[in-house]
Structure formats: structure tokens, C-alpha cells
Amino acid sequence: MSILDTAKRRYSTKHFDPTRKIPEDQMLALEEVVRLSPSSINIQPWHIMVTGSEEGKQKVTQGTEGFYQFNTQKILDASNIMVLCLKTDLGEAHLDALIQKELEDGRYTSEKVMQRAKEVRGWFFNQHANELKDLDSWAIHQIYLALGNLLLAAADMGIDSLPIEGFDKEALSQALNLKEQNLEPVVIVALGYSTEDDFNKALPKSRFAAEDVFTHF
């Protein structure tokens, strides 16, 4: 299947089959896809909470009580759940750890190259943190790059998915003790296999026409 075929096939699953589970090796592959996702200045501002247990999914549904209860059953019926979180303590320590990891991975050919990378990255980071004052917003943009990779990779593996933004962030944070870990939930992703009667599966995909989306110049 080509990447285009995969994009055409993928849809937001509304009903998951609770009897079907994603094999562990495929979940590990999806985690690796997220880990390898691109981000501006390689900032990687994410941490992912993952569960496939009934207890874990019940905890996640504490964020969908009340107004968001329409998402509860989707989470419970899914095979696995990923909660993509923002690291809220991004700063010098994170940048230093990033530089050190890149050094260990052989990305710098000399001390001079490493120092230059550190300076440029620090300048860019400070622009968002101190000048534009949009650090969290910018970092969340990077998390959505990882989300896109995850959704497409899952579809390529024959795994259905549903990104969920309809949840109470405060309630979910409390359920998973996220604040204590300097994390903030951004998006929940339900993963599994759709039921045969999932109404959204039978509906045609609808997107704006190419001429309304692209301008060639």
C-alpha cells in the first residue's frame, strides 16, 4: 500500500472492537515512530503516557466525565491509549540534555560545531520563551507533528485510530499525576480496530478540493 493509499484509507474511528488487541510489537513500533518524529530545532518537547490495561483506560476516562462523556466508551473499547503531553519545564536543562544526546549520537564533528549548534538553538528557544512569549504554543505545534506521524503510521499498519481533544485537561492531569511530572496533556489518541458497524467507516472521506487547498506559483 502506498502512502497515498494509506492516507485515503485512514479515518477517525468512532467505534472500537473491545475484543481485539494490538500486538505488543506493533505498539512498540508505533512508539518508535513517535520517538523519531521531527520537531523544530529537534526540541522534542513531548512525553507520552501509554496504557493498554483496563485500569489505565479507566484513569484516562476521568478526563471525559460530564460534558465529554461521549468520548468515554471510545477510550474504554480501544486496545491502547496514548496521551501526548507537553513538558512544562522546558528550559536550559532540557536544552543541555538535548545537546548531550546529540553529542553521544555522533551529530557533532567538532567542539566548534557543537558550540555553534548550542548558540543557535539557544537563540531560537529564547525567541519563543522571552521575545514572542509563545513557548508553550510553539512546543505544542511540535507535538502535533508527532501526532500526524502516529496516525499515518497506525493506518499503514492496519490499526485504526482516533485523536481526541474533547477532554478535561485538569481532570486528566489529576488522574495521571501529570502536574507532579511537569507534564500537561495535549491530545489523547485511541488505537485499536474498528467494529464492522462503525458508521464513520462507511462514509466517504470529505476534504476541500485541491484547487481550494493549494496555490502554485
MODELLER restraints for C-alpha pairs under 7 A, 6 or more apart:
rsr = mdl.restraints
at = mdl.atoms
rsr.add(forms.Gaussian(group=physical.xy_distance, feature=features.Distance(at['CA:6:A'], at['CA:155:A']), mean=6.14, stdev=0.5))
rsr.add(forms.Gaussian(group=physical.xy_distance, feature=features.Distance(at['CA:6:A'], at['CA:156:A']), mean=5.60, stdev=0.5))
rsr.add(forms.Gaussian(group=physical.xy_distance, feature=features.Distance(at['CA:7:A'], at['CA:152:A']), mean=6.75, stdev=0.5))
rsr.add(forms.Gaussian(group=physical.xy_distance, feature=features.Distance(at['CA:10:A'], at['CA:155:A']), mean=5.66, stdev=0.5))
rsr.add(forms.Gaussian(group=physical.xy_distance, feature=features.Distance(at['CA:12:A'], at['CA:161:A']), mean=6.00, stdev=0.5))
rsr.add(forms.Gaussian(group=physical.xy_distance, feature=features.Distance(at['CA:12:A'], at['CA:162:A']), mean=4.90, stdev=0.5))
rsr.add(forms.Gaussian(group=physical.xy_distance, feature=features.Distance(at['CA:13:A'], at['CA:160:A']), mean=6.30, stdev=0.5))
rsr.add(forms.Gaussian(group=physical.xy_distance, feature=features.Distance(at['CA:13:A'], at['CA:161:A']), mean=5.74, stdev=0.5))
rsr.add(forms.Gaussian(group=physical.xy_distance, feature=features.Distance(at['CA:13:A'], at['CA:162:A']), mean=5.47, stdev=0.5))
rsr.add(forms.Gaussian(group=physical.xy_distance, feature=features.Distance(at['CA:13:A'], at['CA:194:A']), mean=6.19, stdev=0.5))
rsr.add(forms.Gaussian(group=physical.xy_distance, feature=features.Distance(at['CA:13:A'], at['CA:200:A']), mean=6.63, stdev=0.5))
rsr.add(forms.Gaussian(group=physical.xy_distance, feature=features.Distance(at['CA:14:A'], at['CA:74:A']), mean=6.70, stdev=0.5))
rsr.add(forms.Gaussian(group=physical.xy_distance, feature=features.Distance(at['CA:14:A'], at['CA:198:A']), mean=6.24, stdev=0.5))
rsr.add(forms.Gaussian(group=physical.xy_distance, feature=features.Distance(at['CA:14:A'], at['CA:200:A']), mean=6.57, stdev=0.5))
rsr.add(forms.Gaussian(group=physical.xy_distance, feature=features.Distance(at['CA:15:A'], at['CA:74:A']), mean=6.24, stdev=0.5))
rsr.add(forms.Gaussian(group=physical.xy_distance, feature=features.Distance(at['CA:15:A'], at['CA:194:A']), mean=5.62, stdev=0.5))
rsr.add(forms.Gaussian(group=physical.xy_distance, feature=features.Distance(at['CA:15:A'], at['CA:195:A']), mean=5.88, stdev=0.5))
rsr.add(forms.Gaussian(group=physical.xy_distance, feature=features.Distance(at['CA:15:A'], at['CA:198:A']), mean=5.28, stdev=0.5))
rsr.add(forms.Gaussian(group=physical.xy_distance, feature=features.Distance(at['CA:16:A'], at['CA:74:A']), mean=6.43, stdev=0.5))
rsr.add(forms.Gaussian(group=physical.xy_distance, feature=features.Distance(at['CA:16:A'], at['CA:77:A']), mean=5.39, stdev=0.5))
rsr.add(forms.Gaussian(group=physical.xy_distance, feature=features.Distance(at['CA:16:A'], at['CA:78:A']), mean=5.37, stdev=0.5))
rsr.add(forms.Gaussian(group=physical.xy_distance, feature=features.Distance(at['CA:16:A'], at['CA:192:A']), mean=6.35, stdev=0.5))
rsr.add(forms.Gaussian(group=physical.xy_distance, feature=features.Distance(at['CA:16:A'], at['CA:193:A']), mean=5.47, stdev=0.5))
rsr.add(forms.Gaussian(group=physical.xy_distance, feature=features.Distance(at['CA:16:A'], at['CA:194:A']), mean=4.28, stdev=0.5))
rsr.add(forms.Gaussian(group=physical.xy_distance, feature=features.Distance(at['CA:16:A'], at['CA:195:A']), mean=5.49, stdev=0.5))
rsr.add(forms.Gaussian(group=physical.xy_distance, feature=features.Distance(at['CA:17:A'], at['CA:77:A']), mean=6.17, stdev=0.5))
rsr.add(forms.Gaussian(group=physical.xy_distance, feature=features.Distance(at['CA:17:A'], at['CA:78:A']), mean=6.91, stdev=0.5))
rsr.add(forms.Gaussian(group=physical.xy_distance, feature=features.Distance(at['CA:17:A'], at['CA:193:A']), mean=5.73, stdev=0.5))
rsr.add(forms.Gaussian(group=physical.xy_distance, feature=features.Distance(at['CA:17:A'], at['CA:194:A']), mean=5.45, stdev=0.5))
rsr.add(forms.Gaussian(group=physical.xy_distance, feature=features.Distance(at['CA:17:A'], at['CA:195:A']), mean=4.97, stdev=0.5))
rsr.add(forms.Gaussian(group=physical.xy_distance, feature=features.Distance(at['CA:18:A'], at['CA:77:A']), mean=4.39, stdev=0.5))
rsr.add(forms.Gaussian(group=physical.xy_distance, feature=features.Distance(at['CA:18:A'], at['CA:78:A']), mean=6.05, stdev=0.5))
rsr.add(forms.Gaussian(group=physical.xy_distance, feature=features.Distance(at['CA:18:A'], at['CA:79:A']), mean=6.71, stdev=0.5))
rsr.add(forms.Gaussian(group=physical.xy_distance, feature=features.Distance(at['CA:20:A'], at['CA:79:A']), mean=6.72, stdev=0.5))
rsr.add(forms.Gaussian(group=physical.xy_distance, feature=features.Distance(at['CA:20:A'], at['CA:193:A']), mean=6.57, stdev=0.5))
rsr.add(forms.Gaussian(group=physical.xy_distance, feature=features.Distance(at['CA:21:A'], at['CA:79:A']), mean=4.98, stdev=0.5))
rsr.add(forms.Gaussian(group=physical.xy_distance, feature=features.Distance(at['CA:21:A'], at['CA:192:A']), mean=6.57, stdev=0.5))
rsr.add(forms.Gaussian(group=physical.xy_distance, feature=features.Distance(at['CA:22:A'], at['CA:79:A']), mean=6.14, stdev=0.5))
rsr.add(forms.Gaussian(group=physical.xy_distance, feature=features.Distance(at['CA:22:A'], at['CA:192:A']), mean=6.23, stdev=0.5))
rsr.add(forms.Gaussian(group=physical.xy_distance, feature=features.Distance(at['CA:30:A'], at['CA:150:A']), mean=6.50, stdev=0.5))
rsr.add(forms.Gaussian(group=physical.xy_distance, feature=features.Distance(at['CA:30:A'], at['CA:153:A']), mean=6.93, stdev=0.5))
rsr.add(forms.Gaussian(group=physical.xy_distance, feature=features.Distance(at['CA:30:A'], at['CA:154:A']), mean=6.84, stdev=0.5))
rsr.add(forms.Gaussian(group=physical.xy_distance, feature=features.Distance(at['CA:33:A'], at['CA:149:A']), mean=6.84, stdev=0.5))
rsr.add(forms.Gaussian(group=physical.xy_distance, feature=features.Distance(at['CA:33:A'], at['CA:150:A']), mean=6.47, stdev=0.5))
rsr.add(forms.Gaussian(group=physical.xy_distance, feature=features.Distance(at['CA:34:A'], at['CA:146:A']), mean=5.45, stdev=0.5))
rsr.add(forms.Gaussian(group=physical.xy_distance, feature=features.Distance(at['CA:34:A'], at['CA:149:A']), mean=6.67, stdev=0.5))
rsr.add(forms.Gaussian(group=physical.xy_distance, feature=features.Distance(at['CA:34:A'], at['CA:150:A']), mean=5.95, stdev=0.5))
rsr.add(forms.Gaussian(group=physical.xy_distance, feature=features.Distance(at['CA:37:A'], at['CA:145:A']), mean=6.98, stdev=0.5))
rsr.add(forms.Gaussian(group=physical.xy_distance, feature=features.Distance(at['CA:37:A'], at['CA:146:A']), mean=5.20, stdev=0.5))
rsr.add(forms.Gaussian(group=physical.xy_distance, feature=features.Distance(at['CA:37:A'], at['CA:149:A']), mean=6.72, stdev=0.5))
rsr.add(forms.Gaussian(group=physical.xy_distance, feature=features.Distance(at['CA:38:A'], at['CA:145:A']), mean=6.87, stdev=0.5))
rsr.add(forms.Gaussian(group=physical.xy_distance, feature=features.Distance(at['CA:39:A'], at['CA:142:A']), mean=5.20, stdev=0.5))
rsr.add(forms.Gaussian(group=physical.xy_distance, feature=features.Distance(at['CA:40:A'], at['CA:142:A']), mean=6.75, stdev=0.5))
rsr.add(forms.Gaussian(group=physical.xy_distance, feature=features.Distance(at['CA:41:A'], at['CA:121:A']), mean=6.34, stdev=0.5))
rsr.add(forms.Gaussian(group=physical.xy_distance, feature=features.Distance(at['CA:45:A'], at['CA:86:A']), mean=5.95, stdev=0.5))
rsr.add(forms.Gaussian(group=physical.xy_distance, feature=features.Distance(at['CA:45:A'], at['CA:87:A']), mean=5.58, stdev=0.5))
rsr.add(forms.Gaussian(group=physical.xy_distance, feature=features.Distance(at['CA:45:A'], at['CA:139:A']), mean=6.04, stdev=0.5))
rsr.add(forms.Gaussian(group=physical.xy_distance, feature=features.Distance(at['CA:46:A'], at['CA:84:A']), mean=6.77, stdev=0.5))
rsr.add(forms.Gaussian(group=physical.xy_distance, feature=features.Distance(at['CA:46:A'], at['CA:85:A']), mean=5.52, stdev=0.5))
rsr.add(forms.Gaussian(group=physical.xy_distance, feature=features.Distance(at['CA:46:A'], at['CA:86:A']), mean=4.92, stdev=0.5))
rsr.add(forms.Gaussian(group=physical.xy_distance, feature=features.Distance(at['CA:46:A'], at['CA:87:A']), mean=5.69, stdev=0.5))
rsr.add(forms.Gaussian(group=physical.xy_distance, feature=features.Distance(at['CA:46:A'], at['CA:143:A']), mean=6.33, stdev=0.5))
rsr.add(forms.Gaussian(group=physical.xy_distance, feature=features.Distance(at['CA:47:A'], at['CA:84:A']), mean=6.34, stdev=0.5))
rsr.add(forms.Gaussian(group=physical.xy_distance, feature=features.Distance(at['CA:47:A'], at['CA:85:A']), mean=5.24, stdev=0.5))
rsr.add(forms.Gaussian(group=physical.xy_distance, feature=features.Distance(at['CA:47:A'], at['CA:86:A']), mean=6.45, stdev=0.5))
rsr.add(forms.Gaussian(group=physical.xy_distance, feature=features.Distance(at['CA:47:A'], at['CA:87:A']), mean=6.62, stdev=0.5))
rsr.add(forms.Gaussian(group=physical.xy_distance, feature=features.Distance(at['CA:48:A'], at['CA:82:A']), mean=6.38, stdev=0.5))
rsr.add(forms.Gaussian(group=physical.xy_distance, feature=features.Distance(at['CA:48:A'], at['CA:83:A']), mean=5.62, stdev=0.5))
rsr.add(forms.Gaussian(group=physical.xy_distance, feature=features.Distance(at['CA:48:A'], at['CA:84:A']), mean=4.77, stdev=0.5))
rsr.add(forms.Gaussian(group=physical.xy_distance, feature=features.Distance(at['CA:48:A'], at['CA:85:A']), mean=5.82, stdev=0.5))
rsr.add(forms.Gaussian(group=physical.xy_distance, feature=features.Distance(at['CA:49:A'], at['CA:82:A']), mean=5.59, stdev=0.5))
rsr.add(forms.Gaussian(group=physical.xy_distance, feature=features.Distance(at['CA:49:A'], at['CA:83:A']), mean=4.99, stdev=0.5))
rsr.add(forms.Gaussian(group=physical.xy_distance, feature=features.Distance(at['CA:49:A'], at['CA:84:A']), mean=6.62, stdev=0.5))
rsr.add(forms.Gaussian(group=physical.xy_distance, feature=features.Distance(at['CA:50:A'], at['CA:81:A']), mean=5.76, stdev=0.5))
rsr.add(forms.Gaussian(group=physical.xy_distance, feature=features.Distance(at['CA:50:A'], at['CA:82:A']), mean=4.58, stdev=0.5))
rsr.add(forms.Gaussian(group=physical.xy_distance, feature=features.Distance(at['CA:50:A'], at['CA:83:A']), mean=6.49, stdev=0.5))
rsr.add(forms.Gaussian(group=physical.xy_distance, feature=features.Distance(at['CA:51:A'], at['CA:57:A']), mean=6.73, stdev=0.5))
rsr.add(forms.Gaussian(group=physical.xy_distance, feature=features.Distance(at['CA:51:A'], at['CA:80:A']), mean=5.70, stdev=0.5))
rsr.add(forms.Gaussian(group=physical.xy_distance, feature=features.Distance(at['CA:51:A'], at['CA:81:A']), mean=5.36, stdev=0.5))
rsr.add(forms.Gaussian(group=physical.xy_distance, feature=features.Distance(at['CA:51:A'], at['CA:82:A']), mean=6.66, stdev=0.5))
rsr.add(forms.Gaussian(group=physical.xy_distance, feature=features.Distance(at['CA:52:A'], at['CA:79:A']), mean=5.95, stdev=0.5))
rsr.add(forms.Gaussian(group=physical.xy_distance, feature=features.Distance(at['CA:52:A'], at['CA:80:A']), mean=4.29, stdev=0.5))
rsr.add(forms.Gaussian(group=physical.xy_distance, feature=features.Distance(at['CA:52:A'], at['CA:81:A']), mean=6.33, stdev=0.5))
rsr.add(forms.Gaussian(group=physical.xy_distance, feature=features.Distance(at['CA:57:A'], at['CA:75:A']), mean=6.48, stdev=0.5))
rsr.add(forms.Gaussian(group=physical.xy_distance, feature=features.Distance(at['CA:57:A'], at['CA:76:A']), mean=5.83, stdev=0.5))
rsr.add(forms.Gaussian(group=physical.xy_distance, feature=features.Distance(at['CA:58:A'], at['CA:76:A']), mean=6.94, stdev=0.5))
rsr.add(forms.Gaussian(group=physical.xy_distance, feature=features.Distance(at['CA:59:A'], at['CA:175:A']), mean=5.73, stdev=0.5))
rsr.add(forms.Gaussian(group=physical.xy_distance, feature=features.Distance(at['CA:59:A'], at['CA:176:A']), mean=6.99, stdev=0.5))
rsr.add(forms.Gaussian(group=physical.xy_distance, feature=features.Distance(at['CA:60:A'], at['CA:172:A']), mean=6.25, stdev=0.5))
rsr.add(forms.Gaussian(group=physical.xy_distance, feature=features.Distance(at['CA:60:A'], at['CA:175:A']), mean=6.96, stdev=0.5))
rsr.add(forms.Gaussian(group=physical.xy_distance, feature=features.Distance(at['CA:61:A'], at['CA:72:A']), mean=5.53, stdev=0.5))
rsr.add(forms.Gaussian(group=physical.xy_distance, feature=features.Distance(at['CA:61:A'], at['CA:75:A']), mean=6.90, stdev=0.5))
rsr.add(forms.Gaussian(group=physical.xy_distance, feature=features.Distance(at['CA:62:A'], at['CA:171:A']), mean=6.22, stdev=0.5))
rsr.add(forms.Gaussian(group=physical.xy_distance, feature=features.Distance(at['CA:62:A'], at['CA:172:A']), mean=6.03, stdev=0.5))
rsr.add(forms.Gaussian(group=physical.xy_distance, feature=features.Distance(at['CA:62:A'], at['CA:175:A']), mean=6.48, stdev=0.5))
rsr.add(forms.Gaussian(group=physical.xy_distance, feature=features.Distance(at['CA:63:A'], at['CA:167:A']), mean=5.27, stdev=0.5))
rsr.add(forms.Gaussian(group=physical.xy_distance, feature=features.Distance(at['CA:63:A'], at['CA:168:A']), mean=4.86, stdev=0.5))
rsr.add(forms.Gaussian(group=physical.xy_distance, feature=features.Distance(at['CA:63:A'], at['CA:169:A']), mean=6.61, stdev=0.5))
rsr.add(forms.Gaussian(group=physical.xy_distance, feature=features.Distance(at['CA:63:A'], at['CA:171:A']), mean=4.92, stdev=0.5))
rsr.add(forms.Gaussian(group=physical.xy_distance, feature=features.Distance(at['CA:63:A'], at['CA:172:A']), mean=4.30, stdev=0.5))
rsr.add(forms.Gaussian(group=physical.xy_distance, feature=features.Distance(at['CA:64:A'], at['CA:71:A']), mean=6.25, stdev=0.5))
rsr.add(forms.Gaussian(group=physical.xy_distance, feature=features.Distance(at['CA:64:A'], at['CA:72:A']), mean=5.72, stdev=0.5))
rsr.add(forms.Gaussian(group=physical.xy_distance, feature=features.Distance(at['CA:64:A'], at['CA:167:A']), mean=5.00, stdev=0.5))
rsr.add(forms.Gaussian(group=physical.xy_distance, feature=features.Distance(at['CA:64:A'], at['CA:168:A']), mean=6.28, stdev=0.5))
rsr.add(forms.Gaussian(group=physical.xy_distance, feature=features.Distance(at['CA:68:A'], at['CA:166:A']), mean=5.97, stdev=0.5))
rsr.add(forms.Gaussian(group=physical.xy_distance, feature=features.Distance(at['CA:68:A'], at['CA:167:A']), mean=5.69, stdev=0.5))
rsr.add(forms.Gaussian(group=physical.xy_distance, feature=features.Distance(at['CA:75:A'], at['CA:190:A']), mean=6.00, stdev=0.5))
rsr.add(forms.Gaussian(group=physical.xy_distance, feature=features.Distance(at['CA:78:A'], at['CA:190:A']), mean=5.82, stdev=0.5))
rsr.add(forms.Gaussian(group=physical.xy_distance, feature=features.Distance(at['CA:78:A'], at['CA:191:A']), mean=5.63, stdev=0.5))
rsr.add(forms.Gaussian(group=physical.xy_distance, feature=features.Distance(at['CA:78:A'], at['CA:192:A']), mean=5.06, stdev=0.5))
rsr.add(forms.Gaussian(group=physical.xy_distance, feature=features.Distance(at['CA:79:A'], at['CA:191:A']), mean=5.87, stdev=0.5))
rsr.add(forms.Gaussian(group=physical.xy_distance, feature=features.Distance(at['CA:79:A'], at['CA:192:A']), mean=4.69, stdev=0.5))
rsr.add(forms.Gaussian(group=physical.xy_distance, feature=features.Distance(at['CA:80:A'], at['CA:190:A']), mean=6.18, stdev=0.5))
rsr.add(forms.Gaussian(group=physical.xy_distance, feature=features.Distance(at['CA:80:A'], at['CA:191:A']), mean=5.20, stdev=0.5))
rsr.add(forms.Gaussian(group=physical.xy_distance, feature=features.Distance(at['CA:80:A'], at['CA:192:A']), mean=6.47, stdev=0.5))
rsr.add(forms.Gaussian(group=physical.xy_distance, feature=features.Distance(at['CA:81:A'], at['CA:189:A']), mean=5.72, stdev=0.5))
rsr.add(forms.Gaussian(group=physical.xy_distance, feature=features.Distance(at['CA:81:A'], at['CA:190:A']), mean=4.78, stdev=0.5))
rsr.add(forms.Gaussian(group=physical.xy_distance, feature=features.Distance(at['CA:81:A'], at['CA:191:A']), mean=6.04, stdev=0.5))
rsr.add(forms.Gaussian(group=physical.xy_distance, feature=features.Distance(at['CA:82:A'], at['CA:188:A']), mean=5.86, stdev=0.5))
rsr.add(forms.Gaussian(group=physical.xy_distance, feature=features.Distance(at['CA:82:A'], at['CA:189:A']), mean=5.10, stdev=0.5))
rsr.add(forms.Gaussian(group=physical.xy_distance, feature=features.Distance(at['CA:82:A'], at['CA:190:A']), mean=6.64, stdev=0.5))
rsr.add(forms.Gaussian(group=physical.xy_distance, feature=features.Distance(at['CA:83:A'], at['CA:185:A']), mean=6.51, stdev=0.5))
rsr.add(forms.Gaussian(group=physical.xy_distance, feature=features.Distance(at['CA:83:A'], at['CA:187:A']), mean=5.96, stdev=0.5))
rsr.add(forms.Gaussian(group=physical.xy_distance, feature=features.Distance(at['CA:83:A'], at['CA:188:A']), mean=4.47, stdev=0.5))
rsr.add(forms.Gaussian(group=physical.xy_distance, feature=features.Distance(at['CA:83:A'], at['CA:189:A']), mean=6.24, stdev=0.5))
rsr.add(forms.Gaussian(group=physical.xy_distance, feature=features.Distance(at['CA:84:A'], at['CA:185:A']), mean=6.12, stdev=0.5))
rsr.add(forms.Gaussian(group=physical.xy_distance, feature=features.Distance(at['CA:84:A'], at['CA:186:A']), mean=5.74, stdev=0.5))
rsr.add(forms.Gaussian(group=physical.xy_distance, feature=features.Distance(at['CA:84:A'], at['CA:187:A']), mean=5.42, stdev=0.5))
rsr.add(forms.Gaussian(group=physical.xy_distance, feature=features.Distance(at['CA:84:A'], at['CA:188:A']), mean=6.25, stdev=0.5))
rsr.add(forms.Gaussian(group=physical.xy_distance, feature=features.Distance(at['CA:85:A'], at['CA:183:A']), mean=5.92, stdev=0.5))
rsr.add(forms.Gaussian(group=physical.xy_distance, feature=features.Distance(at['CA:85:A'], at['CA:184:A']), mean=5.22, stdev=0.5))
rsr.add(forms.Gaussian(group=physical.xy_distance, feature=features.Distance(at['CA:85:A'], at['CA:185:A']), mean=4.30, stdev=0.5))
rsr.add(forms.Gaussian(group=physical.xy_distance, feature=features.Distance(at['CA:85:A'], at['CA:186:A']), mean=5.24, stdev=0.5))
rsr.add(forms.Gaussian(group=physical.xy_distance, feature=features.Distance(at['CA:86:A'], at['CA:140:A']), mean=6.64, stdev=0.5))
rsr.add(forms.Gaussian(group=physical.xy_distance, feature=features.Distance(at['CA:86:A'], at['CA:183:A']), mean=5.50, stdev=0.5))
rsr.add(forms.Gaussian(group=physical.xy_distance, feature=features.Distance(at['CA:86:A'], at['CA:184:A']), mean=5.09, stdev=0.5))
rsr.add(forms.Gaussian(group=physical.xy_distance, feature=features.Distance(at['CA:86:A'], at['CA:185:A']), mean=6.35, stdev=0.5))
rsr.add(forms.Gaussian(group=physical.xy_distance, feature=features.Distance(at['CA:86:A'], at['CA:186:A']), mean=6.53, stdev=0.5))
rsr.add(forms.Gaussian(group=physical.xy_distance, feature=features.Distance(at['CA:87:A'], at['CA:182:A']), mean=5.96, stdev=0.5))
rsr.add(forms.Gaussian(group=physical.xy_distance, feature=features.Distance(at['CA:87:A'], at['CA:183:A']), mean=4.81, stdev=0.5))
rsr.add(forms.Gaussian(group=physical.xy_distance, feature=features.Distance(at['CA:87:A'], at['CA:184:A']), mean=6.64, stdev=0.5))
rsr.add(forms.Gaussian(group=physical.xy_distance, feature=features.Distance(at['CA:88:A'], at['CA:182:A']), mean=5.25, stdev=0.5))
rsr.add(forms.Gaussian(group=physical.xy_distance, feature=features.Distance(at['CA:88:A'], at['CA:183:A']), mean=5.48, stdev=0.5))
rsr.add(forms.Gaussian(group=physical.xy_distance, feature=features.Distance(at['CA:88:A'], at['CA:184:A']), mean=6.63, stdev=0.5))
rsr.add(forms.Gaussian(group=physical.xy_distance, feature=features.Distance(at['CA:89:A'], at['CA:182:A']), mean=6.00, stdev=0.5))
rsr.add(forms.Gaussian(group=physical.xy_distance, feature=features.Distance(at['CA:99:A'], at['CA:118:A']), mean=6.90, stdev=0.5))
rsr.add(forms.Gaussian(group=physical.xy_distance, feature=features.Distance(at['CA:108:A'], at['CA:114:A']), mean=5.59, stdev=0.5))
rsr.add(forms.Gaussian(group=physical.xy_distance, feature=features.Distance(at['CA:128:A'], at['CA:134:A']), mean=5.32, stdev=0.5))
rsr.add(forms.Gaussian(group=physical.xy_distance, feature=features.Distance(at['CA:128:A'], at['CA:135:A']), mean=4.84, stdev=0.5))
rsr.add(forms.Gaussian(group=physical.xy_distance, feature=features.Distance(at['CA:129:A'], at['CA:135:A']), mean=4.93, stdev=0.5))
rsr.add(forms.Gaussian(group=physical.xy_distance, feature=features.Distance(at['CA:151:A'], at['CA:161:A']), mean=6.57, stdev=0.5))
rsr.add(forms.Gaussian(group=physical.xy_distance, feature=features.Distance(at['CA:154:A'], at['CA:160:A']), mean=6.54, stdev=0.5))
rsr.add(forms.Gaussian(group=physical.xy_distance, feature=features.Distance(at['CA:159:A'], at['CA:191:A']), mean=6.81, stdev=0.5))
rsr.add(forms.Gaussian(group=physical.xy_distance, feature=features.Distance(at['CA:159:A'], at['CA:192:A']), mean=5.75, stdev=0.5))
rsr.add(forms.Gaussian(group=physical.xy_distance, feature=features.Distance(at['CA:159:A'], at['CA:193:A']), mean=5.93, stdev=0.5))
rsr.add(forms.Gaussian(group=physical.xy_distance, feature=features.Distance(at['CA:160:A'], at['CA:191:A']), mean=5.82, stdev=0.5))
rsr.add(forms.Gaussian(group=physical.xy_distance, feature=features.Distance(at['CA:160:A'], at['CA:192:A']), mean=5.30, stdev=0.5))
rsr.add(forms.Gaussian(group=physical.xy_distance, feature=features.Distance(at['CA:160:A'], at['CA:193:A']), mean=5.14, stdev=0.5))
rsr.add(forms.Gaussian(group=physical.xy_distance, feature=features.Distance(at['CA:160:A'], at['CA:194:A']), mean=6.35, stdev=0.5))
rsr.add(forms.Gaussian(group=physical.xy_distance, feature=features.Distance(at['CA:161:A'], at['CA:189:A']), mean=6.79, stdev=0.5))
rsr.add(forms.Gaussian(group=physical.xy_distance, feature=features.Distance(at['CA:161:A'], at['CA:190:A']), mean=5.48, stdev=0.5))
rsr.add(forms.Gaussian(group=physical.xy_distance, feature=features.Distance(at['CA:161:A'], at['CA:191:A']), mean=4.53, stdev=0.5))
rsr.add(forms.Gaussian(group=physical.xy_distance, feature=features.Distance(at['CA:161:A'], at['CA:192:A']), mean=6.36, stdev=0.5))
rsr.add(forms.Gaussian(group=physical.xy_distance, feature=features.Distance(at['CA:162:A'], at['CA:189:A']), mean=5.62, stdev=0.5))
rsr.add(forms.Gaussian(group=physical.xy_distance, feature=features.Distance(at['CA:162:A'], at['CA:190:A']), mean=5.09, stdev=0.5))
rsr.add(forms.Gaussian(group=physical.xy_distance, feature=features.Distance(at['CA:162:A'], at['CA:191:A']), mean=6.68, stdev=0.5))
rsr.add(forms.Gaussian(group=physical.xy_distance, feature=features.Distance(at['CA:163:A'], at['CA:187:A']), mean=6.73, stdev=0.5))
rsr.add(forms.Gaussian(group=physical.xy_distance, feature=features.Distance(at['CA:163:A'], at['CA:188:A']), mean=5.83, stdev=0.5))
rsr.add(forms.Gaussian(group=physical.xy_distance, feature=features.Distance(at['CA:163:A'], at['CA:189:A']), mean=4.46, stdev=0.5))
rsr.add(forms.Gaussian(group=physical.xy_distance, feature=features.Distance(at['CA:163:A'], at['CA:190:A']), mean=6.44, stdev=0.5))
rsr.add(forms.Gaussian(group=physical.xy_distance, feature=features.Distance(at['CA:164:A'], at['CA:187:A']), mean=5.83, stdev=0.5))
rsr.add(forms.Gaussian(group=physical.xy_distance, feature=features.Distance(at['CA:164:A'], at['CA:188:A']), mean=4.92, stdev=0.5))
rsr.add(forms.Gaussian(group=physical.xy_distance, feature=features.Distance(at['CA:164:A'], at['CA:189:A']), mean=5.93, stdev=0.5))
rsr.add(forms.Gaussian(group=physical.xy_distance, feature=features.Distance(at['CA:165:A'], at['CA:187:A']), mean=5.28, stdev=0.5))
rsr.add(forms.Gaussian(group=physical.xy_distance, feature=features.Distance(at['CA:165:A'], at['CA:188:A']), mean=6.53, stdev=0.5))
rsr.add(forms.Gaussian(group=physical.xy_distance, feature=features.Distance(at['CA:169:A'], at['CA:185:A']), mean=6.25, stdev=0.5))
rsr.add(forms.Gaussian(group=physical.xy_distance, feature=features.Distance(at['CA:173:A'], at['CA:179:A']), mean=6.26, stdev=0.5))
rsr.add(forms.Gaussian(group=physical.xy_distance, feature=features.Distance(at['CA:173:A'], at['CA:184:A']), mean=6.80, stdev=0.5))
rsr.add(forms.Gaussian(group=physical.xy_distance, feature=features.Distance(at['CA:173:A'], at['CA:185:A']), mean=6.77, stdev=0.5))
rsr.add(forms.Gaussian(group=physical.xy_distance, feature=features.Distance(at['CA:178:A'], at['CA:184:A']), mean=6.27, stdev=0.5))
